[in-house]
């Protein structure tokens, strides 16, 4: 794997590693679930749920890489950039900018559908 020196270099790589719509969908679900569990932990003061938030976020992402994308999650090599990218990817999806970002990263949407 190439080493990335800047986040600007890493972001297109991250998107290429999430080229399949199903992979991104699992990431969106995991990120939203993690945020919901985090809010629950903060509101109720049930701090054990903080661990649940982490598990939610990573479980769905890792499942998608293992069974859909068939690649190694970037979390293992670039943990902070990957975490930030999960939220950035969700934001791009919610704001309708994901197709632009994928095109800019060179993700061929026709082959990614398979």
URRAWO-V688022 format. One record per run of one state. SS is the DSSP state (H for helix, E for strand, - for the rest). FROM is the first residue (numbers start at 1). TO is the last residue. If there is no record, write none. Layout:
ss:SS from:FROM to:TO
ss:SS from:FROM to:TO
This chain:
ss:- from:1 to:6
ss:H from:7 to:16
ss:- from:17 to:20
ss:H from:21 to:44
ss:- from:45 to:47
ss:H from:48 to:69
ss:- from:70 to:73
ss:H from:74 to:76
ss:- from:77 to:78
ss:H from:79 to:94
ss:- from:95 to:97
ss:H from:98 to:104
ss:- from:105 to:108
ss:H from:109 to:112
ss:- from:113 to:114
